[in-house]
Amino acid sequence: MLALACIWNLLPPRYFKWIFGLSSGIVILDFILNLIWLPIATSNTLGFRSTHDAFMTTYNGTGAPPGWNWCLSYLATAGVLIGFDASGHVAEETKNASVAAARGIFWSTVVSGIGGFIVVILFLFCVPDAKTLFSYGGPQPFVSVYAAILGEGGHIVMNIVCILALWFNTAIAVTAASRLVFAVARDGVLPWSSWVSKVEGGQPRNAVYVVWGVASIITCTILPSAVAFTSLVSAAGVPSAAAYGLIALARLFLTPKNFPKPAWSLGRLSKPFQVIAVFWNGWVVAVLYSPYVFPVTAESLNYAPIIMAGTTILALLTWWFTPAEKWLPSQRIQQTLDADTR
């Protein structure tokens, strides 16, 4: 499925609108089916959970202290607000990008937040208790949820819809990631940057190959060790949250008044949203750094903070010892400025 998602990204860019449309359509279908079918099926089978059970009961399968066990529930929901920046990665291929990309990031966050909140409330009342849920032994939580509520025939339909939605979203994630890899390679940062940043047929095909290869390697790590795979996935999510938290923090304290005026912004609401972004992303980083099983052993240790620390130290050393003119020549900056003024 990863191969198919990547192959779609090798098609001419004019076909991307169909991929985006199909992806949006299947996600909306998934949302509507959950919103309508799941409550009806729940009322006819297991019955809804009480308000007390939905909001006041917890299940501790981690061995963590009760307070932190509750905090770890954000592992399942923090991902709702990750990936909202995809429209920024494809900005160079977007008309009126200075407005459209920023607006796309904002509204994707709003829609994801509202939709995610509705789904969380829905599942709190519809999902059976932990003992019943785990008795189905599904490899993924949503498999067991749909099997318990929808029965043998219904859960197959919903699982197919979920898999299709995940597949289309993977294709879009490859699109966004390949553009990010291309942009970094164009600045000469990556090994073999000249090859990675090569454009063929109006798109960075080699960057797609790089994303495909790295994603395949990371996926294969689940074979010898599920802990290693989980750590790598967490390590992949942490930089996004950390970066956006640091950007908001820098805007608050380093450039509170002298930041260049963007083509589209939140105006007076910028400062409150920056404060929220700092605390929210800091919270997400803490949760993603946490071990998932207590007491912590070598087998259950979350290696995400170790990976992140090593990467950060390497980045700082590179920044310290590499002259700025070498990794970001002034000539390239001037070319970018000249292109913007044309």
C-alpha positions, 0 to 999 in steps of 0.5 A: 500500500505504501508503494501504491501511495508513492507511485501515485505521486509519480503521476503528472501534477495535473492529476493531484487534484483527483487524489486530493478530491478522492482523499477528502471524499473518503474521509468525509464518508468515514466521518459521516458513517461514524456519525450516523451508523455507529450511534444507531448500531450502538443503541441496537447492540451494546447500548450507550455508556453512561455519562459517568462511564464516558467522562469519569472512568479510565483504564490503566493498561500502562502501569503509570501513576493514575495522573500520568496514565490520564495524560497518556490518553493524548497519545490517541488524540494529539495526532488530530492536530498533526499534519495541518501544515501540508498546504505549506509544503506544496505552497510553491505549486499553489496559486496565490500561495502567500494567502492560500497556504496560510489560510489552508493551514489555519482552516485545516487546523480548525476543521480537524479540531472540530471534527476530532472533538466530535469523534472523540465525544462519539467514541466515548459514548459508543466504545464498549468497556476495555474488557469487552473491547480487548476480548476481540483481539484486533491488531488495531483499536478501530478493528475491535471497536467496529467488530464489537458495535457493527457485527461481522458484516458491518465492521468489514465495510467500515474497516475497508473505508478506514483503510482506504482513507488511511491509504489516500492520506498516506499518498497526500503525506508523501506529496507533502513530505517529498516537497519538504525534502526537495526544498531542503535538498535545494538548499544543499543540506542533504547528502546528494542534494543535487540528485534529490532536488532534481525536477522532472516533469514539473515535480521532484520525483527523486524526492519522492523516491527518498521518502518512499525508501525512508518510509519503507525502512521505518515500516520494516523496523516493526518486524524485529521490535514493536518498541523500536517502531513506536519510538521511531513514529514518536520521534517523527511526530515530536519534531513537528510539535517541537518546531511549531512550539519553538516558532510560536515561542520565538514570535512571542519573545524575539519578534513581538513587534518587528516581524514582517507583515504577512499577506494573511494573518490572524491579526489581533488574535495572533498573540493568544494563538501563539501562547496556546501553540507554545503550551499545546505543542510543549504538552504534545512533546512531553506525551510523545516522549513518555514511556508507554509501559511502566516500570520502564525497562530496556524493552519498554523504553521510548527511545524518541527523546534519545533520537531527538537529543542526538539529532539536536546535538548533531544539528547544533554542532553542524550549525556551529562549525559550518559557515553560513555562507556554505549551507545558505549562500547569499547568492541563493538568497538574492535569487529568491528575493529577485524571484519574489519581485518579478 
